[in-house]
Amino acid sequence: MNTISEPPAAAGNPDAKLKRSLGLWQLTLLGVSTQIGSGWLFAVLSSASVAGPAAILSWIIGAIMVLIVSLPWIELGTLFPRSGGIVRYPALSHGMLTGWITGWGYWIGTVCLPAVEAQATLTYLGGSFPELGLVRVDSGTTVLAWPNGILGGIAILALFFVLNLFGVKLLAKVNTWVTIWKIVVPTITFVLLFFSFRAGNLTIRSGFFPTGSSGVVHALVIGGIAFAYVGSRQILDYAGEARNPRRNIPLAIIGSCLIPMVVYLGLQIGFLGALDWGSAGVAPGDWSALESSSWASAPLFQALGAAGFGAFATVLLIDAAVSPAGNGWVTFGGAARSSFAFGVDGYAPRTLAKVNKFGVPWVSLVLALVVSALFMLPFPSWYQLVSVVSAALVLSYLMGSPIAHVLRRTAPHAPRTWRLPALGFWAPAGYVAGLFIIYATGFTALVQLLVITFAGLVVYGAYTSVRTGWTPRVAGWVLSALFLAAWVFINARGGWFMNTTETQRPGSWDFPWYIAAMAVSLALYLAALRVFSTREGRKHLDSGIWLITTLLTVLTLSYYGEFGPLAAPALPEPYDLGAIVVVALTGYWWAIRSGFRTGQLDHALNDDSVHSGEVPTGQGAANPV
């Protein structure tokens, strides 16, 4: 049996080779950039079609929810400012199984997103200029065409690679100017719309709440509001490269939540006030009809034209291509830092932690380029992963609350420059909010995510557990192979995974059989690993059971609830929301009781260079921005 005497992060710490070049402004804009994408051109109409004028409240509630979810992460980011931190923090409080589950899911999300953004840019251009030959329709899905579309997508990814390869300082400089553009253009847009503001649109026909309070909740999801705000996570991905992280990380996270909220609120209010019902071909006050109106394909273009500012539409065309790219290259770097974290902390080969002379994890960048490029291939079923991205990113965010609570117990004297006040209230509140967002992604997206996430347990059993010396090699490999075979069979028979119709395949198992088979296969696999594991290995396995149980429970609620596939939900609103609150509070209690003082935490506390956030000797720091 191979053993290691200390966590991989202890020897020749790669964190010390990263360069702390990011000032407060640059760090904030990294978070803002990933939240203001091309979606702002469409979200105002989709939100209004669901909630009417009350969509204004949906944007405010969405920002508050994500800010509450982010609060525990602020404390963690100042305590351990590490690049790839979202992947690394769970192992400090709950061990490596929990760390692998959340880290693997987060990496899937971040490595897919650059490809998604590149595809968004090319799809938009291809739809506007069909003569370019960038896209085609396959099985009802618009995919990139060969060669122009696919090679163009790979070229965009290569640009993301180059921007990241030569140091975070270059990336931050380019991103700063692009993000300023991404803030200024929407701001000018809503200012122009205010010149044609019709206050009567806010109370027309059925009043401010045409669909009641349920419309406000549904707009959070259907309108894409909840997911528009999750970009503050990028600040934690780059935390190990921030100057004065104990001051800048809290300010950057809060700023990256508030700036997009102001922009989106201005756009939503401006659009509602400038809405010309006659131009849209919709009866005044018929909010739901907006989705099928003549304004649906380009709501802000149409609103500006109706307001007499059609000339500005050209700028919006440019932004529709620039905004996704800005999101893509920041997330591309985040994906590299996630796999960098895998290499540092022993989840994957240490080669992934290699850093070049510019302080960039270059091997992880290459991996991100290769994997992202695979998603450029024109397979319609792969496009199901688009809906998985947001859910994967929120899944990892969910961990902040229990981690912060456990570390208060296991590392009470660790210096915290920012302590979350009333942790006993805000931490569980953040957990409830995060679990609601995961639930609200809908059953189809959630089942895709969990199939991929739990499939990653094969790597934990065959590599991570073996490498740490907790499981014999033969046992780890055999058990993991058997689980993988069972998992593939179960999900083939389940009929939901990678289904282009977003409905269950005919002849598949009924859901009760499907979810039971998933639960039994996971339980047998983990139980078998536990039998062959050392005492330390069993401790790490036991500490992750709460997370697996919680996610399977949420998947079940999702199937029977308001966001599931059933025409008549067995658990309608608001009973489904009440059930989510109960599951969240129960899961949170279980999570904090499952935490323990891990060896990873001991090494993190002893790592002065990472913990202090000081610039290592000889690297120097750029002047503050």
N, C-alpha and C positions, 0 to 999 in steps of 0.2 A: 504494500500500500504506500502510495506517495504521500508525504506529509510536508507541510510547511511550518516552520517554527514561529512565524509571525505574519500578520496580514501583509500582503504585497505592498501596501502603501508605505510601509515603514522603511523599506530599503531603497535608497536613491530616489527620494520622493520626487515624482515628476511635477507635482504642484508647484514646487519651488522654481521650476524652469519657465512657468508662465509669466508673462510680463504684465504688470499692473499699469495699464495705459488708459483706462476708461475713467473719465471724470463724470461728475453728476449729470451734466447735460447729455453727454454721449450715452450714458447708461440709461437715462430716462427715455431717450429717443429709440433705443433698441426695443424697449417695451412698447412704445407708442407705434412704431413701424409695423409691428405684427398685428395690430388691432385695427388699423385703418387701411384696409385693402380695397379691392374693386367692389366688394360687397356693399359699400356705402352708397353706390349708385342705385341699388335695388332694394335695400333693406327698408327704406322709409315707406315704400308702397306695400311691401308684403306685411309689414307690421300694422300699417293703417288698415289693410284689408281684413285683418283679424280683430283688432281692438278699436279701430276708429281713432278719434282724438286721444283716447286713453292710452295709445301707444307711447305717448310722452311719459306716462308713469312707468311703462314697461322698461324704457331705457334707464330711468332713474333706479328702479328696483334692480335691474340687471347689474348696474354698476355697483350698487350697495352690496349685492350678494357676492360678487367677485372680490370686492374689497374685504368683506368679512372673511371669505375663504383665504385671502392673502395675508391676513394679520398674523397668524402663527408663523408663516413663512418669513415674515420680516424679522422676527426674533431669531429664527434659525439661520437666516442669511447673515445676521450680524455676529452670531455665535461662531459659525463655521462658514466663512466666505470661501466657498470652493466652486470651481468651475464644474459644471455637470452636477450641481448640488442637489437638484430634485431627484436624480438617480441615486445619490449617495446617502442622503439623510436617513431614509428608512432603515438601513442596516445599523445605524447608530443606536436605534431604540428598539427595533423588533427583529434584528437578525437578517441573515442573507437571503432566506426564502422570501420574506416580505419585500426586501430590497430588490430581488430579482423580478418578482411579479410586477411591481410598479415600474421599475426601471425598464424592463423589456417592453411593457405597454407604451411607456413614454417614448422610448427610442423608435418604436414602430410609427408613432404619430409624427415625430419630428423628421424622420427620414422620408416619410411619404409626402409631407407638406411641401417641400421644395418642388417636387414633381407636379403636385397638384397646382401650385401657383404658376409654374412654367406652362402647364397645359391651359390654365385659365387665360394667360396672356395670348397664347397662340390660337386658342379657340375663339377668343374675342376678335382677334385680327382676321382669322380665317372666315368668320361669319360676316365681317364687314367688307373683306376683300377676297371673295371666293377664287379669284384668278390666281391667288398665291398658292393654291393647292395644299393648304396646311391641314385641313380636316376632311373627314368623310363620315358618313352615317353607317353604323354597323349594328344590326339587331336593335334598331331604334335609339342607339346611343351615339352621340357625336364623339369620335375618337380621332387621334392624330393620324394623318395619312403618311404613307411612305412614298418618297423619301423626305419631302420638304418638311412635313410636320414633325416626324420623329427626329430627324437630324437637327431641326431647329430647336426642338426641346432639349436635346443633349447639349447643343451649343449654349443654351441659356444656363443649364446646369454647370457647364464648364466655366462660364463667367462667374457663377456663384462660387465655384471652387477657387478661382484665381483671386477673387476679392477676399476670400478667407485665408488663402495660403500665405500671403505676405504680411500677416500680422493683424491683430485686432485693431491696431491704430488706424491702418488703412481702411479696414471695414467700417470702423466708426465714423471716419471722415466722410466717406461716400454716403453712408447711411444717414448722417446728419443732414446733408443737403437734400437728399431724396425725401426724408421724413418731413422736413420743413415744407417742401413742395406738397406733400400729402396732407399737411395740416392747412396750408394756405388755400389750396384749391377748394376743398369743401367749405372753408370759412367764407370765401368770396361767394360761393354758390348760395349758401343760406342767407347771406347779407342781401344779395340781389333778389332772392325770393321774397324777402320781407317788404320790398317795394310794392308788391302786389298782394299784400296780406289781407285776407278776408276773414275777419274775426268770427263771422257767422258760421264758418266751416267747423268751428270747434263745438258748436251746440246744435248743428243742423239736425232736423228730423228727430232722431232718438236720443239726442243729447250727447254729453261728453262720454258716457259709457254705453254705447249702442249694443254691445254684446255682454255687458255686465263685468263683474270682476274676473270671471273665467277667461274672458278675452284678453285681459291684461296678462294673465298667467300663460295662456297659449302663445301670445306674441313673443314671449321670452324665448320660445323654442322655434315655433314655425317661422317667425320673422328673423331668426338667427341672432337675436339680441344677446342671449346668454353667452354665446360663443364668440361674439365680437370683442368681448372684454378679457379673454384669457391670456392675452399676450404678455402680461406682466411677468409671466413665468420665465421669459427670456433673460430677465435681469439676474435671476438665480443661476441660469446656465452660464452666464459670463461673470459670476460673482468673484471667481478667483483671479480675474483680470481687472478688478475695480480698484481705483485708488481710494484710500480712506473708506473702506467698505462699511465700517460701523456707522458712519454718518450718511454715506451716499445711498446705500441699499434701501433703507427705509424711505428716504425722500424720493428715490427713483420709482419704487413700487407704487407709492401713493400718487405720485405725479403721473405715472403711466396708466393709472385708473381714471384720474380726474380729467386729464386732457382729452382723451377720446370721448368721455361722457359729454363734455361741453360741445365738442364737434357734432356728435350724433344727435344731441338734443336740439342744437341749432338747425340741423338738416331736417329733423322730423317736424319741428314746429314750422319751419319755413315751407316745407312741402305741404303740410296740412293747410296752411293759410293761403298758399298760392294755387291750390287745387282748383282747376277749372272743370267743372262737371260736364259742361257741354262739349269742350274740346276732347275730354276723355271718352265721350259717348256713354256716360253713365248717369242714371237718374240721381239727382242730388240726395245725398245721405245714404246711398246704397253702397256701403263700404266694401262688402264682400265681392261686389262686381268689379272692383278695381283689378283683381288678379287676371281677369279675362278682357280687360279694356284695351283700348289702343295705346294706353300709356304704359302697359305692363312691361314691355321689352326695354323701355328706356324712360323711366319715370321722371328723373331729374332733367334729362334732355328736354322732355315734353313740357315740364313745368317752367323751365327757363324760357323756352320758346313762347309759351302762352303768356309769360310775364314780359315779353319783349326783349329778352336777352339771348336770343338764339345764337348770336355770334360766339358766345362763350362756350357753346357746345363743343367746339373743336378742342378746347383745353380739356374738357372731360374725356374726349376720345383718347388723348395722350395719357391722361391719368389712369384710364382703364387698363393700359398696358404697363405703366410705371408702378402702380400700387402693388399688384401681385408680385412683381419682381423684387420690390423692396422687402416684402414679407418673406419671400423665398430665400434670399441670401442670408438674412438674419437667422432664420430657422435652420438653414443648411449648417451654419456654424454651431447652432444649438445641438443638432444631431451629432456633429463631430465631438462635441464636448460630452455628450451622453455616453458615446462609446469609449471616449477617453476615460470617463469615470469607471466604466466596466473594467478597463485594463488596469487602472490604478488599484481598484478595490478587490480584484481577483475574481470577478464574475466571468471574465473572458481573458484570452491571452494578453500578456503585458505589452506585447507589441503595439497594441492600440493606444498605449500611453506615451509613445515616442513623440517628442516635441522637436521641431526644427529650430533653426537659429533665430527665427522671428517670434518664438514663443507660441507656436501653433501646433496642435496635435495632428501632424500631417498624415499619418497612417489612418487615423480615424476620418480625416477629410476624404481620403481616397475611398475608404469603405462607403462613406455617405454618397459619394459620386456614383459609385458602381451600383449600389442598391437603388438610389433614386432613378438612375437611368433605366433600370428594369421596368419601372412603372411608366415609361414612355412607350412601351410596346402596346400595340393597339388591340388589347383584349378587353372587350366590354365588361366582363365580369370583374376585372381589376378595378373598374371605376366605382365598385361598391365600397372600396376602401376610403373614398373621399369622405363618406359620412362617418367613418371610423376615426378620422384624424382628431376631430374636436373631442370626441368621447375619450380617446386615449390620453389626450393632454389633461383633461379634467380629472381622469382617474388618478393620475399621479399627484395632482394638486390636492386631492382628498386627504392625503397622508399628513399634511402639515399639522393639523390639529392634534391627533394622537401623539405624533412625534414630540411636539413642543411640551405636551403634558407629561409624557414619560421622562423626557430629559430634565424637567423640573425636579423629578424624583430621583433619577439616577445620577444627575450631575448638578446638584443644587448650588454648588459654589463656583461653577464655571462663570467667568465674567461675562455678563450680558449688558451691552450698552443700550439695548432697547428691550424692555420687558413688556409683554402684552398685559395691560391691566385687566383685572377680572377674568383671568384665564378660564376659570371654571364656567363662565358664561359664554365668552366669545369663541373659545375653542370648539365646544359642542355645536354652537350656532353655525360656525363655519363648516363643520362636518355635515350638518343637516343640509346646508345650502349646497355644498359640493355634491352630496349624494342625490339631491333633487335634480341638479343639472345633469348628472349621469343618467338618472331615470328618464328625464325628459328628452334625451337624445332619441328615444324611440326604440322599440324592440329590434327592428331590423339592424340598426347601427350597433346596438349593444351586443347582439348575438355575434356579429362579425368580430367585434373587439374581443369578447371573452374567448371565442374559439382560438383566436391568434394568441392572446395573452396566456392562456392555460397551456397551449401547445409549447410555449417557451419553457415550461417546466421540464421538458426533456433535456434542455441544456443544463439546467440546474442539477438534475440527477446524474447526468452522464459526465458533466465537466466540473461544475463548481463544487459540488459535494465531494467529488473524487479528488479534485486538486487540493482541497483543504484537508484531506485525510479523514473526512468524516464517514465516507462510504467506500468499501472495496471497489476497485475498478470494474471487475467482472459483474458484480451485483448491480452497480450503478448503470452500466451499459445495457445489461439484459433487461432490467426493470424498465428503463427508459424506452428501449425498443418496443417492448410489449405495450407500454402505455401509448406510445405514438401510434402503433397499429390500431389499438382499440379506439383511440381518439379520432383517427381518420375514418374508421368504419362508422362510429356513432354519428359523426357530423355529416357523413355522406347520407346516412339514413334519416338524419334529422330534417334535411331538405331546406335549410335556411341559409347555409353558408355559401357565399359567392354566387348568389342567385340573381341574375340580371333583372328578373321580373319583380324583385323585392317581395315576393310571396313564396309560400312553401311549395316545393315541387310536388306534383301529384304522386300519390303512393307512398309518401314519407310517413314516418312515425307521428302519432299524435303527440302534442307537446308534453303531456304528463310523462309519457314513456321516454321522450327525448331528454327532458331535464333530469329525470331519475337516472338514466344511463350516464349522463355527464357527471352527476354527483357521485355515483357508485364508482365509476372509473377513477375519478380523482381521489376518492377516499381510499380505494385499494392501492393505488400507486403510492400515495404518501405513507400509508400504513406499512407497505412493504419496504419502502426506503427507511422508515423508522426502525424496522426490525434489524436492518443491516448497519444502521448508523451508530456512531459513537455517542456517548452521553452529550457531548457538545452539539453534535449534529442533530440529535433529537430535540434539543432545546430550540434550535433555529427552526426546525420543522413545526414544532408545537406553537411557536409564536406567530406563525402565519396562517393558522387555520381560520381565525376570525375573518380575515380578509376574503378568503375563498368562499366561506359560508355567506358573508354579506353580499358578495357580488352575485352568487347564484340566487340568493333570495330576491335581489333587485331585478334580476333577469326574469324571474317568475312573476313578480309584480308588474313588470313591464309588459309581459304577454297578456295578462288579464286586465290591465289598467287602461287608462284613457289614451295612452300613446302606443298601444299595442295593435295587433292586426285584426282583432275581433271587431266585427261591425257593431255588436252590442257588448261593450266591455262588462265583464263580470264584476269589476271593481271600478265603478264610475267615479268621476270627480264629485265631491271632494274626498271620498273615502280612500282613493288611491293615494292622495297627498297625505292624509292622516296615517296611512300604513307606512309610507316612506319615512315620516317623522319617527314613528315607533321603531322601525328597523334601524334608522340612523342612530338614535339614542342608545338602543341596545348594542349596536355594533361599536359605537364609540366607547361605551363602558367596557365591552369585551376587549377592545383594542388597547386601552390604557392598562388593563389588568394583564395583558399578554406581553407588555414591554418588559425588558430587563436590561441590566448593564452589560453591554456587549464588549468584546475585545476591540471591535472597531471604534467604539467610543473612547476607550482608554488610549488608543493610539492617536485619535484625533485630538484629544485633550493634551497629549504630550507633544504634538506637532506645532512647535512655536511659530514657524514661518507661516503656516497656513492659518493658525488661530489668530495671530496678531494682525494679519493683513498687511504686514510691512513689506516693502520692496526688498527682495533678496539682494545681497551685496553684488555690485558690479552690473546690475541690470538697468538701474536708473528709471526714472519715471518722467513722462512728458509733463510739460507745464499744464496746470489745470485749465479746463475749458469752462 
